[in-house]
Amino acid sequence: MKGQDRISSNSCWSDRLTGLIRNNSLAAVTRNPRSRPAVRRLWSSESGQVAILTALLMTVLLSVGALVVDTGTAYKGRRDLQNAADAAALAGVMEIAEDRGTAAAESSALDYVAKNLGDALGATTVSFPQAGQVKVEIAASRDTYFARIFGVESVSVRASATAASGLAGEVSHLMPLIVPRQRVFGHVGPENAAVFELGEDRPLEALSIINEINGNQVQYTVTYVNTSNRAVDLEMWSPIPVGAEYVSGSATGGGGIDGPNVRWAYPGIAAGDSRLAAFTVSFAGPVDPTNVVYVTEDGGPVRSATTGGPQLGFFWLTDFDTGSGGTPDFADWIINGYPNPVGLGDLANGTGVRAALMSAMEARIARDPSVVLPLYSFTQGGGHQGEYVVVGFAEFIITDFSFTGNPKQVSGYFTNGTVTPGAGGGSPVDHGVKAIWLSE
């Protein structure tokens, strides 16, 4: 009976102390002179010490539990807000990339926040830090559970994301066909569809000039490749055509107007390296786009190339990592796109198209005939052994193909105004493909 009485007594003390601790009154008890004798008697008892320590430990454990559970709740709330901010920023910048303006971007961003957060919608701010950027900031509060014991009923969570848009400098899920950028000109839109040959052993010219007519304006694009085995100092110039006027500031690649010519100077171009430059002229009368470009290397003999020259390169089936497993990999890339990002300056290795890829091509056209292709401006070596340097991207609509017999062919046309996930950077050739990405 004594043992039972002792247990009962200790239980009463434990319950009492637990209640005191829960009400934050233990300190008051110990400060009250009238209660000190009772506390001293309890503390002098071994079982009383255990009861006090147990009650204190329970308080600590409750505090830790509250911290863990409610920290987890806050973390999940932060993660939900971040996902919503990321999606909203990308949705908003898509509107910017497709030229629908900031009002449409803000509306789209707010709509995505509402869809992702639902009833947990927080205070959302949409801003435009720079041209082509959308920033979304979300602030919200999340209810606590155990922390309410200590008077903390909610916690604040915040998230922000910035998305950017611009000419694509890096793209994932490309169709593994690399295209000479010169072939894009004149084949934009269904009315300009053409049949393109695939994979013949014919490299691009070391020096070329092409033109693109837009109303009364003509843009000339010049490509130079140092095919020697040493570095050279290059001077390059192209005259303003008769009856035309140079469009101020249009020369790219460091060029500028010099009397009747647009001139460029490139010291120390390494062996195998290239330069790409352009300028625009405007005609007051009839448009005659014929023109010529001249170069001299290290002050040596003058070489030239003219517009309307021979075919400059072909479409090539390509492997971006030189590690394909053959037909199965190429078939997967044709259907689903090359999985890794491809950026400006990357090298692609050409290979011949094979009849075994017909079913993959048919599957891709049936699912979506619109593909994004990498562009090259020149090749080192040409043909199957060529290394094709990526200079930009273009969207191509496949209308037909033939992988039997020779030459193998693909039919279709190029488009403008494509927006795809990717990244910016570098100086891509503008063929209408923009990328959107999270920048912060």
C-alpha positions in Angstrom: 0.0 0.0 0.0 2.8 2.4 0.8 4.3 1.8 -2.6 1.0 2.4 -4.3 0.5 5.6 -2.3 3.9 6.8 -3.3 3.2 6.3 -7.0 -0.1 8.0 -6.7 1.5 10.9 -4.9 4.2 11.2 -7.4 1.7 11.1 -10.2 -0.2 14.0 -8.7 3.0 16.0 -8.4 3.9 15.2 -12.0 0.4 16.3 -13.2 0.6 19.4 -11.2 4.1 20.4 -12.5 3.2 19.6 -16.1 0.2 21.9 -15.7 2.3 24.6 -14.2 4.9 24.3 -17.0 2.2 24.3 -19.7 0.9 27.5 -18.3 4.4 29.0 -18.1 3.9 29.3 -14.3 6.8 27.3 -13.0 9.0 30.4 -12.7 6.2 32.1 -10.7 6.0 29.1 -8.4 9.7 29.2 -7.6 9.6 33.0 -7.1 6.7 32.7 -4.6 8.1 32.4 -1.1 5.1 30.4 0.1 5.6 27.8 -2.6 9.4 27.3 -2.1 9.1 24.8 0.8 6.9 22.6 -1.3 9.3 22.8 -4.2 12.3 22.1 -1.9 10.5 19.1 -0.4 9.7 17.8 -3.9 13.2 18.4 -5.2 14.7 16.6 -2.1 12.8 13.5 -3.1 14.4 11.3 -5.7 11.1 10.6 -7.3 10.2 14.3 -7.2 13.4 15.1 -9.1 12.5 12.6 -11.8 9.0 14.1 -12.1 10.4 17.6 -12.5 12.9 16.6 -15.1 10.3 14.5 -16.9 8.0 17.5 -17.1 10.8 19.8 -18.3 11.8 17.2 -20.9 8.3 16.9 -22.1 8.2 20.7 -22.6 11.4 20.6 -24.6 10.2 17.7 -26.7 6.9 19.5 -27.4 8.9 22.6 -28.4 11.2 20.6 -30.7 8.1 18.8 -32.2 6.4 22.1 -32.9 9.6 23.4 -34.5 10.0 20.3 -36.7 6.4 20.1 -37.8 5.8 23.8 -38.4 9.2 24.3 -40.0 8.3 21.5 -42.4 5.0 23.2 -43.1 6.7 26.5 -43.8 9.2 24.8 -46.1 6.5 23.1 -48.1 4.7 26.4 -48.3 7.9 28.1 -49.5 8.4 25.3 -52.1 4.8 25.6 -53.3 5.2 29.4 -53.7 8.5 29.0 -55.6 7.0 26.5 -58.0 4.1 29.0 -58.6 6.5 31.9 -59.0 8.6 29.9 -61.5 5.6 28.9 -63.6 4.1 32.4 -63.5 7.4 34.1 -64.5 7.8 31.7 -67.5 4.1 32.2 -68.5 4.5 36.0 -68.3 7.7 36.1 -70.3 6.2 33.9 -73.0 3.8 36.7 -73.7 6.7 39.2 -73.9 8.6 36.8 -76.3 5.5 36.6 -78.5 5.1 40.4 -78.6 1.8 40.6 -76.7 3.1 43.2 -74.3 3.4 43.7 -70.5 -0.3 43.8 -69.8 -0.8 40.4 -71.2 2.4 39.2 -69.4 1.0 40.4 -66.0 -2.4 38.9 -66.6 -0.9 35.5 -67.6 1.5 35.5 -64.6 -1.3 36.2 -62.1 -3.4 33.5 -63.7 -0.7 31.0 -63.2 -0.2 31.9 -59.6 -4.0 31.4 -59.0 -4.0 28.1 -60.7 -0.9 26.8 -58.8 -1.9 28.1 -55.3 -5.7 28.0 -55.4 -7.1 28.9 -52.0 -3.6 29.5 -50.7 -3.1 32.5 -53.1 -0.8 35.0 -51.7 -0.1 38.7 -52.4 1.6 38.7 -55.8 3.6 41.4 -57.5 4.6 41.3 -61.2 7.3 43.6 -62.5 9.6 44.1 -65.5 13.2 44.7 -64.4 14.5 44.9 -67.9 13.4 44.5 -71.5 12.4 40.9 -72.1 12.2 40.1 -68.4 9.3 39.3 -66.0 9.7 39.1 -62.2 7.1 37.5 -60.0 7.1 37.9 -56.2 4.7 36.1 -53.9 4.2 36.6 -50.2 1.8 34.5 -48.1 1.2 33.2 -44.6 0.7 29.6 -43.6 -1.0 28.4 -40.4 1.0 26.6 -37.8 0.0 23.5 -35.7 2.0 22.8 -32.6 3.6 26.3 -32.4 0.1 27.6 -31.5 0.9 26.3 -28.0 3.5 29.1 -27.8 1.3 31.8 -29.4 2.7 31.5 -32.9 -0.4 31.0 -35.1 1.1 31.6 -38.6 4.4 32.0 -40.4 5.2 34.2 -43.4 6.7 32.6 -46.6 8.0 34.4 -49.7 9.3 33.4 -53.1 10.4 35.2 -56.3 11.4 34.2 -59.8 12.7 36.1 -62.8 12.3 34.8 -66.3 14.0 36.2 -69.4 13.5 35.9 -73.2 15.7 36.6 -76.1 17.2 35.0 -79.2 18.0 31.4 -78.5 21.6 30.8 -77.6 21.0 27.3 -76.4 18.1 24.9 -77.1 17.2 21.3 -76.0 15.3 18.6 -77.9 16.5 19.6 -81.4 15.8 17.5 -84.4 19.2 16.0 -85.3 19.4 17.6 -88.7 21.8 20.5 -89.1 21.1 23.1 -91.8 23.3 25.6 -93.6 21.9 29.0 -92.5 22.2 30.2 -96.1 19.4 27.8 -97.1 16.9 29.6 -94.8 16.8 32.7 -96.9 14.1 32.6 -99.5 12.3 29.6 -97.9 10.3 31.2 -95.1 6.6 30.4 -95.3 4.6 27.7 -97.0 4.6 29.5 -100.3 8.4 29.2 -100.4 8.5 25.4 -99.5 11.3 23.5 -101.2 13.0 20.1 -101.5 16.3 20.0 -99.7 19.0 17.3 -100.3 20.5 15.5 -97.4 24.1 14.6 -96.7 26.2 15.0 -99.8 30.0 15.5 -99.4 30.1 19.2 -100.2 31.4 21.8 -97.7 30.5 25.4 -97.6 32.6 27.9 -99.4 35.4 29.6 -97.4 34.0 33.1 -98.4 30.4 33.8 -99.3 27.9 36.6 -99.5 24.2 36.1 -99.6 21.2 38.5 -99.6 17.8 38.7 -98.2 15.2 41.1 -99.7 12.6 42.8 -97.6 10.6 45.4 -99.5 13.0 48.0 -100.7 15.8 46.9 -98.3 18.4 44.2 -98.8 20.4 42.6 -96.0 23.8 41.1 -97.0 25.4 38.5 -94.9 29.1 37.6 -95.3 30.7 34.4 -94.0 34.5 33.9 -93.9 36.4 30.8 -92.8 40.1 30.7 -92.3 41.0 27.5 -94.1 44.7 27.9 -93.7 46.8 26.2 -91.0 47.9 29.5 -89.4 46.4 32.6 -87.9 45.7 35.5 -90.3 45.0 39.2 -90.2 41.9 39.8 -92.3 40.5 42.9 -94.1 37.1 42.5 -95.6 34.9 45.0 -97.5 31.7 45.1 -99.6 30.6 48.0 -101.8 27.2 49.8 -101.4 25.3 48.8 -104.6 24.5 51.4 -107.2 21.2 53.1 -106.5 21.3 52.0 -102.8 22.0 53.8 -99.5 23.6 52.3 -96.4 21.2 51.9 -93.5 22.9 53.7 -90.6 24.2 51.4 -87.9 23.2 48.2 -89.7 26.7 46.7 -90.0 27.3 43.9 -87.6 30.6 42.2 -86.5 32.4 45.4 -85.9 31.9 46.8 -89.4 31.3 50.4 -90.4 30.8 52.5 -93.5 34.0 53.8 -95.2 33.1 55.9 -98.2 31.5 53.6 -100.8 32.2 50.4 -98.8 31.3 48.7 -95.6 34.6 47.5 -94.1 35.7 45.0 -91.4 39.1 44.4 -89.9 39.8 41.1 -88.0 43.3 40.7 -86.6 44.6 37.2 -85.6 41.8 34.9 -86.9 42.9 31.4 -85.8 43.1 28.5 -88.2 39.7 27.0 -88.7 38.0 30.0 -87.1 35.3 32.1 -88.8 33.6 35.5 -88.9 30.0 36.3 -89.7 29.0 39.8 -90.5 26.0 41.7 -92.2 24.8 45.0 -93.3 21.6 46.5 -94.9 21.0 48.9 -97.7 17.9 50.7 -98.9 16.9 51.3 -102.5 15.1 54.4 -103.6 14.2 52.8 -107.0 14.2 49.3 -108.4 16.0 46.8 -106.2 19.0 45.0 -107.6 20.4 42.8 -104.8 23.6 41.7 -106.7 26.7 42.4 -104.7 30.3 41.2 -104.0 32.6 40.9 -101.0 36.4 41.2 -101.0 39.0 39.9 -98.6 42.7 40.1 -98.2 44.7 38.0 -95.7 47.9 39.4 -94.2 47.9 42.0 -97.1 48.1 39.3 -99.7 46.1 38.8 -102.9 42.5 40.0 -103.0 39.8 37.2 -103.2 36.1 37.8 -103.8 32.7 36.1 -103.7 29.4 37.2 -105.2 25.7 36.8 -104.5 23.8 34.2 -106.5 26.7 31.8 -106.2 26.5 28.0 -106.1 24.7 25.8 -103.6 26.2 26.4 -100.2 25.9 23.2 -98.2 23.3 20.6 -97.4 21.1 19.3 -94.5 23.0 16.7 -92.5 21.9 14.1 -90.0 24.1 14.9 -87.0 25.4 13.6 -83.7 26.2 16.3 -81.2 28.2 14.3 -78.8 30.0 11.8 -81.2 28.6 9.0 -79.0 25.5 7.9 -80.6 24.5 4.2 -80.5 23.6 4.3 -84.2 20.2 3.9 -85.7 18.3 3.4 -82.4 19.6 6.7 -81.0 19.0 8.7 -84.1 15.5 7.3 -84.3 14.8 8.4 -80.7 16.2 11.9 -81.4 14.1 12.3 -84.5 10.9 11.4 -82.6 11.7 13.1 -79.3 14.5 15.5 -80.0 18.2 15.4 -78.9 17.9 15.4 -75.1 20.8 17.6 -74.2 21.1 21.3 -74.7 23.0 22.5 -77.8 24.5 26.0 -77.8 26.2 28.4 -80.1 29.7 27.3 -81.1 29.0 23.7 -80.4 30.3 21.2 -83.0 28.1 18.7 -84.7 29.4 15.7 -86.6 27.7 14.9 -89.9 26.6 11.4 -91.0 24.5 10.0 -93.8 20.7 9.5 -93.5 19.7 5.8 -93.7 16.5 4.1 -94.9 16.1 2.5 -91.4 15.1 5.9 -90.0 12.0 6.1 -92.2 9.6 4.9 -89.5 11.0 7.4 -87.0 10.5 10.2 -89.5 6.9 9.1 -90.2 6.2 9.0 -86.5 7.5 12.5 -85.9 5.6 14.0 -88.8 2.4 12.3 -87.6 2.9 13.7 -84.1 4.2 17.2 -84.9 5.9 18.2 -88.2 7.2 21.4 -86.6 10.9 21.0 -85.5 13.6 23.3 -84.4 16.9 22.8 -86.3 20.4 24.0 -85.5 22.1 26.1 -88.2 25.7 26.2 -89.3 27.6 28.8 -91.3 30.5 26.7 -92.4 32.0 23.2 -92.0 35.5 22.0 -91.2 36.2 19.1 -93.6 32.8 18.7 -95.1 30.7 15.6 -95.6 30.7 12.6 -93.2 34.0 13.8 -91.6 32.8 17.4 -91.3 32.5 19.3 -88.1 29.5 21.7 -88.3 29.7 24.8 -86.1 26.3 25.9 -84.6 25.5 29.6 -85.2 21.7 29.7 -84.6 18.4 28.0 -84.7 15.4 27.9 -87.1 11.9 26.3 -87.0 11.2 24.0 -90.0 7.9 22.4 -91.0 8.4 19.0 -92.6 5.9 18.4 -95.4 7.5 15.3 -96.9 10.7 13.2 -97.1 12.5 10.5 -99.0 15.1 8.3 -97.4 15.3 5.8 -100.2 17.6 6.1 -103.2 20.0 9.0 -103.7 20.0 11.8 -103.1 17.9 11.5 -99.9 15.6 14.5 -99.4 13.4 16.4 -97.0 10.7 18.8 -98.1 9.3 21.8 -96.2 9.7 25.4 -95.3 11.0 27.6 -92.5 9.0 29.8 -90.1 9.5 32.8 -87.9 8.2 33.6 -84.4 9.0 30.3 -82.5 9.4 30.4 -78.7 11.0 27.4 -77.0 12.5 26.6 -73.6 16.3 27.2 -73.6 18.8 29.9 -72.8 20.1 33.1 -74.2 23.7 34.2 -74.6 26.2 34.6 -77.4 25.3 36.3 -80.7 22.9 34.0 -82.5 21.9 34.5 -86.0 18.3 35.8 -85.9 16.0 33.3 -87.7 13.0 33.9 -85.5 13.6 31.4 -82.7 13.4 32.9 -79.2 14.1 31.1 -76.0 12.6 31.6 -72.5 14.4 30.7 -69.3 14.6 31.3 -65.6 17.3 33.8 -64.9 16.9 34.1 -61.2 
